[in-house]
Amino acid sequence: MVHAAAGGGVMDIPGRHDDRDFESWLAAREPALQRTAHLLTGDVHSAQDLVQNTLARLYLRWEQVRTADNVDAYARKALVNEFRTAWRRPVRRVEQIVELVPEEPAPASPEYDGSREAVWRFVCTLPPKQRAVVVLRFYEQLTEAEIADLMGISVGTVKSQSSRALAALRAALPDHPEITGEEAGR
């Protein structure tokens, strides 16, 4: 929808959808997408870029997306696919220029503030594929089959990546007293 310049009314542009439905969904689900993106990337700014790129793709396909059986699952899959594409890219893409700039910036997500940084830094030491499996399995609480479907890999690969990730984290745990609570005489 585009606001008419003279009367402040709204006029339809052919091929465009009603943004209110997307905005309503976005207001409810963006914090969860931001949290998942932060866990995947290990960096708040990279997470914001990842979510922004994902939301841009979802917005362009919103008419199809909103009729999906589970819009949240569709969005999470789009986010993970965007993350997978980014880790395979040898060079970062150039920012895409848009025709219209939003009138107001998106509000900061109050539900997830990036706390517990020691744990996230620890998880971020994992390779991207293992990190994605750990985030989806233990933070998003998806099943191995759901992760396999989401990432386009076999259940066996999910299990092996999870096993390797947990083994690596266990082996490195003694080197991280801020996580074990054994620092400063605790």
C-alpha positions as CSV (number, residue, x, y, z in Angstrom):
1,M,0.0,0.0,0.0
2,V,1.2,3.5,-0.8
3,H,-0.1,6.6,0.9
4,A,-1.5,9.2,-1.5
5,A,0.3,12.5,-1.4
6,A,-2.7,14.8,-1.4
7,G,-5.4,13.3,0.8
8,G,-3.4,11.1,3.0
9,G,-5.5,8.1,1.9
10,V,-4.3,4.8,0.7
11,M,-4.4,3.6,-2.9
12,D,-3.7,0.2,-4.2
13,I,-0.8,-0.5,-6.6
14,P,-1.4,-3.5,-8.8
15,G,0.9,-6.5,-7.7
16,R,1.3,-5.2,-4.2
17,H,-0.2,-6.7,-1.1
18,D,-1.7,-5.2,2.0
19,D,1.3,-4.5,4.3
20,R,-0.7,-4.7,7.5
21,D,-0.8,-8.5,7.5
22,F,3.0,-8.7,7.1
23,E,3.6,-5.9,9.7
24,S,1.4,-7.7,12.2
25,W,3.2,-11.0,11.7
26,L,6.6,-9.2,11.8
27,A,5.8,-7.5,15.1
28,A,5.0,-10.8,16.7
29,R,7.8,-12.9,15.2
30,E,10.8,-10.6,14.6
31,P,12.2,-11.1,18.2
32,A,12.4,-14.8,17.7
33,L,14.0,-14.5,14.3
34,Q,16.5,-12.0,15.7
35,R,17.4,-14.5,18.6
36,T,17.8,-17.4,16.2
37,A,19.9,-15.3,13.8
38,H,22.1,-14.1,16.7
39,L,22.7,-17.7,17.8
40,L,23.5,-18.7,14.3
41,T,25.9,-15.9,13.5
42,G,27.3,-15.2,17.0
43,D,27.2,-11.4,16.3
44,V,24.4,-9.0,16.8
45,H,25.1,-6.9,13.7
46,S,25.5,-10.0,11.4
47,A,22.2,-11.3,12.9
48,Q,20.5,-8.0,12.1
49,D,21.7,-8.2,8.5
50,L,20.7,-11.9,8.2
51,V,17.2,-11.1,9.5
52,Q,16.9,-8.0,7.3
53,N,17.8,-10.1,4.2
54,T,15.4,-12.8,5.2
55,L,12.5,-10.4,5.8
56,A,13.1,-8.7,2.5
57,R,12.8,-12.1,0.7
58,L,9.7,-13.0,2.8
59,Y,8.1,-9.6,2.1
60,L,8.5,-10.0,-1.7
61,R,6.8,-13.4,-1.5
62,W,4.3,-12.6,1.2
63,E,1.2,-13.5,-0.8
64,Q,2.5,-17.1,-1.0
65,V,4.2,-17.2,2.4
66,R,1.1,-16.1,4.3
67,T,-0.9,-19.0,3.0
68,A,1.7,-21.6,4.1
69,D,0.7,-24.2,6.7
70,N,3.1,-22.8,9.2
71,V,4.4,-19.3,8.4
72,D,6.8,-19.3,11.3
73,A,8.4,-22.6,10.1
74,Y,8.6,-21.1,6.6
75,A,10.3,-18.0,7.9
76,R,12.8,-20.0,10.1
77,K,13.7,-22.1,7.1
78,A,14.2,-19.0,5.0
79,L,16.5,-17.6,7.8
80,V,18.5,-20.8,7.9
81,N,18.8,-21.0,4.1
82,E,20.0,-17.4,4.0
83,F,22.6,-18.2,6.7
84,R,23.7,-21.3,4.8
85,T,24.0,-19.3,1.6
86,A,26.0,-16.6,3.5
87,W,28.5,-19.1,4.9
88,R,29.1,-20.6,1.5
89,R,29.6,-17.2,-0.2
90,P,33.3,-16.4,-0.6
91,V,32.6,-12.7,-0.5
92,R,29.8,-10.8,1.1
93,R,27.1,-9.4,-1.1
94,V,26.7,-5.7,-1.7
95,E,23.7,-4.1,0.0
96,Q,20.6,-3.9,-2.1
97,I,19.1,-0.5,-2.7
98,V,15.3,-0.2,-2.2
99,E,12.9,2.3,-3.7
100,L,11.1,3.2,-0.5
101,V,12.6,3.7,2.9
102,P,10.5,2.9,6.0
103,E,9.2,5.9,7.8
104,E,10.3,4.7,11.2
105,P,13.2,2.3,12.1
106,A,12.2,-1.1,13.4
107,P,12.1,-1.2,17.2
108,A,14.8,-2.9,19.1
109,S,13.9,-6.4,20.3
110,P,13.4,-6.2,24.0
111,E,13.0,-9.9,24.5
112,Y,16.6,-10.8,23.5
113,D,19.4,-8.5,24.3
114,G,22.4,-10.7,23.5
115,S,23.1,-11.5,27.1
116,R,25.0,-14.5,28.3
117,E,27.7,-13.5,25.8
118,A,30.2,-16.0,27.2
119,V,28.0,-18.9,26.2
120,W,27.4,-17.5,22.8
121,R,31.1,-16.8,22.2
122,F,31.7,-20.4,23.2
123,V,29.1,-21.8,20.8
124,C,30.5,-19.5,18.1
125,T,33.8,-21.3,18.1
126,L,32.0,-24.2,16.3
127,P,32.1,-24.3,12.5
128,P,28.9,-22.8,10.9
129,K,27.2,-26.1,10.1
130,Q,27.7,-27.5,13.6
131,R,26.7,-24.2,15.2
132,A,23.5,-24.2,13.1
133,V,22.6,-27.8,14.2
134,V,23.3,-26.9,17.9
135,V,21.2,-23.7,17.7
136,L,18.3,-25.5,16.0
137,R,18.4,-28.6,18.3
138,F,19.1,-27.1,21.7
139,Y,17.9,-23.5,21.5
140,E,15.0,-23.8,19.0
141,Q,14.2,-27.4,20.3
142,L,13.6,-28.8,16.8
143,T,13.7,-32.5,16.2
144,E,16.5,-34.1,14.2
145,A,14.1,-34.7,11.4
146,E,13.0,-31.1,11.4
147,I,16.6,-29.9,11.3
148,A,17.4,-32.2,8.5
149,D,14.5,-30.9,6.5
150,L,15.3,-27.3,7.3
151,M,19.0,-27.6,6.4
152,G,18.5,-29.9,3.5
153,I,20.7,-32.6,5.0
154,S,20.1,-36.2,6.2
155,V,19.1,-37.1,9.8
156,G,22.4,-38.9,10.0
157,T,24.3,-35.8,9.2
158,V,22.4,-33.9,11.8
159,K,23.3,-36.5,14.4
160,S,27.0,-36.6,13.4
161,Q,27.2,-32.8,13.4
162,S,25.5,-32.6,16.7
163,S,27.8,-35.2,18.2
164,R,30.9,-33.6,16.9
165,A,29.8,-30.2,18.1
166,L,29.0,-31.4,21.6
167,A,32.4,-33.3,21.8
168,A,34.2,-30.1,20.7
169,L,32.3,-28.0,23.3
170,R,33.0,-30.6,26.1
171,A,36.7,-30.7,25.2
172,A,37.0,-26.9,25.2
173,L,34.9,-26.4,28.4
174,P,37.8,-26.4,30.8
175,D,39.3,-23.5,28.9
176,H,36.3,-21.4,29.7
177,P,36.0,-20.7,33.4
178,E,33.5,-17.9,32.8
179,I,31.0,-20.6,31.7
180,T,31.9,-23.3,34.3
181,G,31.8,-20.8,37.2
182,E,35.2,-21.8,38.4
183,E,36.7,-18.4,38.1
184,A,37.8,-16.3,41.1
185,G,37.3,-19.0,43.7
186,R,33.7,-19.9,42.9
